[in-house]
Amino acid sequence: MAQCNVCFRHCEIREGQTGFCGGRVCKDGKTIAGNYGRITSLALDPIEKKPLRHFHPGSMILSVGSYGCNLRCPFCQNSGISWSKEAFEYAHKAETISPEELVACAVRFRSRGNIGLAFTYNEPLIGYEFVRDTARLIHQSGMLNVLVTNGTAELPILNELSPWIDAMNIDLKGFSEHYYRDVVGGDLAMVKDFISEAVRFCHVELTTLIVPGENDSAEEMRNLSRWVGDLRDANGAVIGQNIPLHISRFFPRFHLTDRAPTDVPLIYSLAEIARENLKYVYTGNC
């Protein structure tokens, strides 16, 4: 048995078994990425789809995903490769690709405007070893790395990846302990610490999905945007006002189909509240 130290769960995993995320396993008394190189999704996307609005706008990026996730968002839009029953049944059928093969693929797409590689679709940090090994090679090829993540990881994991990551979109799913604990199964303090550290070394944009009746109050958005606005760089200078925030509209899906899509006027109203503290606020799915 070994303890996994990737996120707040600190799973105790028996030999040959997987942790809560479904992606980390115990082998020879150590926890490793059981999903290393196992690719479920690969697509050439506009950078704006990550979403990143202030990082090489107009370019394309090769997006890659595996399986597994350390959260349990009931509205997950990628449940088929993240944590649904079907995802874990499919896991061992996923195609295995080495970092070298993936980098070669990214380089081939340069002629179509590709600037690098985005680790996305499932939670990439549960397989941080593959991200690290591949991102290093991407930099050696003169290309860029993007991480699309829920930010639920210990800081040593982030620091190990920091030399190789150029930009992130981090889900800040809400701004209450209740929402993180009881709705998405996460840890707000861990995500806040992750964001605070990430802005010190790379370009960061944030995304908040507004779920009706859960994280949609004016007070919560005001508190969230005020906190973001006060984020500081490695020298202690306030930079948070310039961090882009994407406020997205919810649609019923997966296990959360008991409510209507978020009202569009509400999204616009929350965006205006966020602009009290932030310069760059974008609305999505409206």
Secondary structure, 3 states (H helix, E strand, C coil): CEECCCCCCCCEECECCECCCCCEEEECCEEEECCCCEECEEEEEEHHHCCCCCCCCCCEEEEEECCCCCCCCCCCCCCCCCCCHHHHHHHHHCEECCHHHHHHHHHHHHHHCEEEEEECCCCHHHHHHHHHHHHHHHHHCCCEEEEEECCCCCHHHHHHHCCCCCEEEEECCCCCHHHHHHHCCCCHHHHHHHHHHHCCCCEEEEEEEECCCCCCCHHHHHHHHHHHHCCECCCCCECHHHCCEEEEECCCECCECCCCCCCHHHHHHHHHHHCCCCCCEEEECC
